[in-house]
Amino acid sequence: MHSPLISSFVRYTPEQYRCPRHGIRPGISQILQPNILLIEVRVFLLAVALYFILACLISWLALFPAGRDFVVQAMNGAEQRLAAYYRRLARSRQAGLASVCQGGTAALGHTAAFLRRHYLLCLAGMAVISLPTVLALMADSKRMLGAYDVSTREMNVQVANLLQGEQLVPPVDLPPLVFATEEVRLARPLLVSASRNWTLLNTEYAQRLLLIFKIMKEKHGYDMALLEGYRSPERQNTLAAMGPSVSNAAAFQSWHQYGLAADCAFLRDGKLVISEKDPWAMRGYQLYGEVAESVGMTWGGRWKMMDFGHTELRLPGVMKKN
């Protein structure tokens, strides 16, 4: 009688192990090597997943006081429940279990006391382990809180020369029906009632935006259209109430209220093209963002909640940080 492992190899004849090309029979190690590699890959992936979960947990404890309070409360609650369980067990079983209950309670008490006495040391250890995650969060904080930052972009020298001494004129207003189609309503709710009055925009911002329109037309062949410029605080709150897919900013948290932001799209065959799902429009937004940044503006296409048609000019001392 062979063992199951030996039997698994005995079932195959020497001819079955023979290489059809060279007539050489591989050894047992060659047969098992693919399985060993597969096991090693699985163990490695499991280790990476466990480390990621551990890093997330430690970051949560280190960065959020509520998380630490929750863990302490959970430990205290677990200690109390375990102690109560041991007491009930001691009453229902032999007297010898009472010593086990006391020992477990004492161990938990000693552990909790150690954590209370050396909580700074424990927090320091967790901080060291979670340092990579913390550094990543700090490196990305500017983009997370970028809506209130003052723009530090420098204007392209050639673009600055174009603006000097040239007063650009806004284009002719488009018919209201252009903004009332079903496609436009789906892409931008309440766009019909939006303000497209160029005179309500900051003069410097309006001139830079008109220069963008000019470059997009003459250099890239895109006709631009202003969807919305100045936005009242009441309208801003209305859009914010519709959810983050429409607007994340409440009144006076958007540069629209200061005439320093606008949303734009493209005109093709007399119709507005807003959706970036259109490849032609997506290419236009990329060019639009490049031109906007070249004139010192901030482009919404680089945000986490990407807003491809949005540009703003962040002037110092205008918006107060909340």
Secondary structure, DSSP 8 states (H G I E B T S, - for coil): ---HHHHHHHTS-HHHHS-TTT-----HHHHHHHHHHHHHHHHHHHHHHHHHHHHHHHHHHHH-HHHHHHHHHHHHHHHHHHHHHHHHHHHHS-TTHHHHHHHHHHHHHHHHHHHHHTHHHHHHHHHHHTHHHHHHHHHTHHHHTGGGS-------HHHHHHHTT----------GGGG-SHHHHHHSTTGGG----GGGS-HHHHHHHHHHHHHHHHHH--EEEEEE----HHHHHHHHHT-TTT-S--TTSSGGGGT-EEEEEEEETTEEE--TTSHHHHHHHHHHHHHHHHTT-EEGGGSSS--TTEEE---TTTS---
